């Protein structure tokens, strides 16, 4: 039972490069989200999706793009990497919305460094 | 808007108790609690829903005060394995993702 799978685990980019962080879940969850974690800042929401074809912005969406073409996959794209995007990125999924008794399942994270 | 957690950090000796608080300026519908070990993903502990009862999980329990818009996590007779960073996440009735606090670092020493 894989749960939420994120790839890659580590990535180093140069300023201006673009890349896609992959996230896949095999639990048939409708809700998926991306968070970034920086020291002392907790987990901050970047983008989220409530189902295939539906996405919305979170607290810190600038510089990131998402799409949701299938229930399973929710990739996060960095359009032009900046040092401020150096962070640990977590993808999460849940069976239903946060108002229900449905926990978030997190992937193991991607540690991104932008030089 | 991020909920506010307190304290930021706490050090305990094994067997001691601790309370971690989470408060929000917005009306709460649900509060989630997660624990994260260094270098790992957050792990779910429990959810409290508006109108729900106090939840418990082994020696870890939590309460939810709707009027005060806050939740508290209680760790009793702490064990070394309780060390980590604890996050509360708040959700709304129509929400689809959580807003997390900045975390409370807990260290349990022998």
Interface residues (C-beta under 8 A of the other chain):
Chain A: X31 X33 X35 X40 X41 X42 X43 X44 X45 X48 X50 X56 X58 X59 X90 X97 X98 X99 X100 X101 X102 X103 X104 X105 X106 X107 X108 X109
Chain B: X2 X29 X30 X32 X34 X40 X41 X42 X43 X44 X47 X49 X87 X89 X91 X92 X93 X94 X95 X96 X97 X98 X99 X100 X101 X102 X103
